[in-house]
Amino acid sequence: MTSTDTPGTTGTPASTDTPATPDNAAARTVTDVFQPRNVLLIGMLGIGLAAAGHWTGLLWGFLGALCAGLIPAGYIEWERGRGTWGDRHVVDRTKRAPIFFVILGSIGTGSVVMVLGHAPTGILAAMLALWAMTVVLLAVNTVWKISVDAAVASAVVALLATVHSPWWLLGYVMTVAVCWSRVALGYHSVAQTVAGGALGAATAGAFLFV
């Protein structure tokens, strides 16, 4: 899964440039460091390790990160190379559907591999949670620009808290920072980031007792 958050609320192309103020510089750093593919890479490795209880879980976690974050990010880079989009932020909301379908297909394929390979239940549950979340993101995106970055940052923290320890809920400091950065850069309204964060927590929470 990768970032498809963009400036504005109507899907009309808008500049991604922001004034070079200290606040915006900090927001840019936060949004780049904690973009979905990075959060998913670290998060899925941690979830896989906890789910398996030994180092082999890292392999399952990497498969999850590959399918949920790295492949979709690679798809966006490929489309950028073809001139479809200017950067990793897809400016026109109406053009983001293909990205969600790639995410759904990639996560779905990874989940099948996990089932066939008898992956630990925890990492498979995390994949299914992310798949379900993407379905909702796709549906909402048809009418409203909900924040994908906020949803991923929230879901990963909630999933880590589920398979590791409730102490991981302190990671919501990172989620709040991501939400702030999206608003500060003009990519989203507060409501859109809050909705994304709530969706991430809800879809992860559905698998709490798996």
C-alpha positions as CSV (number, residue, x, y, z in Angstrom):
1,M,0.0,0.0,0.0
2,T,1.3,3.4,-0.9
3,S,0.4,7.0,-0.6
4,T,-2.4,8.3,-2.8
5,D,-3.1,11.4,-0.7
6,T,-3.1,14.7,-2.6
7,P,-3.8,18.4,-2.1
8,G,-7.3,19.7,-2.1
9,T,-10.6,17.9,-1.5
10,T,-12.2,17.7,-4.9
11,G,-9.6,15.7,-6.9
12,T,-8.8,18.8,-9.0
13,P,-5.0,19.0,-9.9
14,A,-3.2,21.2,-7.5
15,S,0.4,22.1,-6.8
16,T,2.3,20.0,-4.3
17,D,4.6,23.0,-3.6
18,T,4.4,24.5,-0.1
19,P,6.1,27.6,1.4
20,A,9.6,26.8,2.8
21,T,8.7,27.5,6.4
22,P,10.1,25.5,9.3
23,D,6.6,24.0,10.0
24,N,6.2,22.8,6.4
25,A,9.8,21.5,6.3
26,A,9.0,19.4,9.4
27,A,5.7,18.3,7.9
28,R,7.5,17.2,4.7
29,T,10.0,15.2,6.6
30,V,7.3,13.5,8.7
31,T,5.2,12.6,5.6
32,D,8.2,11.3,3.7
33,V,9.7,9.3,6.5
34,F,6.4,7.8,7.6
35,Q,4.9,7.2,4.1
36,P,2.9,3.9,3.9
37,R,5.6,1.7,2.3
38,N,8.0,2.6,5.1
39,V,5.5,2.1,7.9
40,L,4.4,-1.2,6.4
41,L,7.9,-2.5,6.0
42,I,8.8,-2.0,9.6
43,G,5.3,-2.9,10.9
44,M,4.8,-6.1,8.9
45,L,8.3,-7.4,9.9
46,G,7.4,-6.8,13.5
47,I,4.0,-8.5,13.1
48,G,5.5,-11.5,11.4
49,L,8.2,-11.9,14.1
50,A,5.6,-11.7,16.9
51,A,3.2,-14.0,15.1
52,A,5.8,-16.8,14.5
53,G,7.6,-16.4,17.7
54,H,11.0,-16.8,16.0
55,W,13.1,-15.3,13.2
56,T,11.3,-17.1,10.4
57,G,8.4,-14.8,11.0
58,L,10.5,-12.0,9.4
59,L,10.2,-13.8,6.1
60,W,6.4,-13.8,6.3
61,G,6.5,-10.2,7.5
62,F,8.7,-9.2,4.5
63,L,6.2,-11.0,2.1
64,G,3.4,-8.9,3.7
65,A,5.4,-5.7,3.4
66,L,6.2,-6.6,-0.2
67,C,2.6,-7.2,-1.2
68,A,1.0,-4.4,0.8
69,G,3.6,-1.7,0.4
70,L,6.5,-2.3,-1.9
71,I,4.8,-3.6,-5.0
72,P,2.1,-0.9,-5.0
73,A,4.9,1.7,-4.5
74,G,6.7,0.1,-7.4
75,Y,3.6,0.3,-9.5
76,I,3.3,4.1,-8.9
77,E,7.0,4.6,-9.8
78,W,6.4,2.6,-13.0
79,E,3.4,4.8,-13.9
80,R,5.4,7.9,-13.1
81,G,8.0,6.7,-15.5
82,R,5.3,6.5,-18.2
83,G,4.2,10.0,-17.4
84,T,0.9,9.0,-15.9
85,W,1.5,10.9,-12.6
86,G,4.0,13.6,-11.6
87,D,5.0,12.1,-8.3
88,R,4.0,9.5,-5.7
89,H,1.0,11.7,-4.8
90,V,-1.7,11.1,-7.4
91,V,-3.3,14.6,-7.8
92,D,-6.6,13.6,-9.4
93,R,-8.7,11.6,-7.0
94,T,-10.6,10.1,-9.9
95,K,-7.4,8.5,-11.2
96,R,-6.5,6.6,-8.0
97,A,-8.7,3.6,-8.5
98,P,-6.1,1.5,-10.4
99,I,-3.7,1.9,-7.4
100,F,-6.3,0.4,-5.1
101,F,-7.0,-2.5,-7.4
102,V,-3.2,-3.2,-7.6
103,I,-3.1,-3.1,-3.8
104,L,-6.1,-5.5,-3.5
105,G,-4.6,-7.9,-6.1
106,S,-1.1,-7.8,-4.5
107,I,-2.4,-8.3,-0.9
108,G,-4.8,-11.0,-2.1
109,T,-2.0,-12.9,-3.8
110,G,0.2,-12.6,-0.8
111,S,-2.6,-13.9,1.4
112,V,-3.0,-17.0,-0.8
113,V,0.7,-17.7,-0.6
114,M,0.5,-17.4,3.2
115,V,-2.4,-19.8,3.4
116,L,-0.7,-22.3,1.2
117,G,2.5,-21.9,3.1
118,H,0.8,-22.2,6.5
119,A,1.9,-18.8,7.7
120,P,1.3,-17.8,11.3
121,T,-2.3,-16.7,11.9
122,G,-1.2,-13.3,13.1
123,I,0.5,-12.2,9.9
124,L,-2.4,-13.6,7.8
125,A,-4.9,-11.7,9.9
126,A,-2.9,-8.6,9.4
127,M,-3.0,-9.1,5.6
128,L,-6.7,-9.6,5.6
129,A,-7.2,-6.5,7.8
130,L,-5.2,-4.4,5.3
131,W,-7.2,-6.0,2.4
132,A,-10.5,-5.1,4.0
133,M,-9.3,-1.6,4.8
134,T,-8.3,-1.1,1.1
135,V,-11.8,-2.1,0.0
136,V,-13.3,0.6,2.2
137,L,-10.7,3.2,1.1
138,L,-11.5,2.4,-2.6
139,A,-15.2,2.8,-1.9
140,V,-14.8,6.1,0.0
141,N,-12.4,7.5,-2.5
142,T,-15.1,7.5,-5.2
143,V,-16.7,10.4,-3.3
144,W,-14.3,11.8,-0.8
145,K,-10.5,12.0,-0.4
146,I,-10.0,10.0,2.8
147,S,-6.3,9.9,3.9
148,V,-4.5,6.7,3.0
149,D,-1.4,7.7,4.9
150,A,-3.4,8.2,8.1
151,A,-5.2,4.9,7.6
152,V,-2.0,2.9,7.2
153,A,-0.2,4.6,10.1
154,S,-3.2,3.8,12.3
155,A,-3.7,0.2,11.2
156,V,-0.1,-0.8,11.6
157,V,0.1,0.6,15.1
158,A,-3.2,-1.2,16.1
159,L,-2.0,-4.5,14.5
160,L,1.3,-4.3,16.4
161,A,-0.6,-3.7,19.6
162,T,-2.7,-6.8,18.9
163,V,0.1,-9.2,18.2
164,H,2.8,-7.7,20.5
165,S,1.6,-5.6,23.4
166,P,-0.8,-2.8,24.2
167,W,2.3,-0.7,24.8
168,W,2.5,-0.4,21.0
169,L,-0.5,1.9,21.2
170,L,2.0,4.6,22.2
171,G,2.8,4.5,18.5
172,Y,-0.2,6.5,17.8
173,V,2.0,9.5,18.5
174,M,3.5,8.7,15.1
175,T,0.0,8.4,13.6
176,V,-1.0,11.8,15.0
177,A,2.2,13.3,13.5
178,V,1.3,11.8,10.1
179,C,-2.2,13.3,10.3
180,W,-0.7,16.7,11.3
181,S,1.8,16.6,8.4
182,R,-1.0,15.8,5.8
183,V,-3.0,18.8,7.0
184,A,0.0,21.1,7.3
185,L,1.0,20.4,3.7
186,G,-2.5,21.0,2.5
187,Y,-3.1,17.5,1.3
188,H,-6.1,16.8,3.5
189,S,-8.5,18.4,5.9
190,V,-8.5,17.4,9.6
191,A,-11.7,15.4,9.0
192,Q,-10.1,13.3,6.2
193,T,-7.1,12.4,8.3
194,V,-9.3,11.6,11.4
195,A,-11.5,9.4,9.2
196,G,-8.4,7.6,7.8
197,G,-7.0,7.0,11.3
198,A,-10.4,5.7,12.5
199,L,-10.7,3.4,9.6
200,G,-7.2,1.9,10.2
201,A,-7.9,1.3,13.8
202,A,-11.3,-0.2,13.1
203,T,-10.2,-2.6,10.5
204,A,-7.3,-3.8,12.6
205,G,-9.5,-4.1,15.7
206,A,-11.8,-6.5,13.8
207,F,-9.1,-9.1,13.9
208,L,-8.2,-8.6,17.6
209,F,-9.5,-11.9,18.7
210,V,-8.4,-14.0,15.7
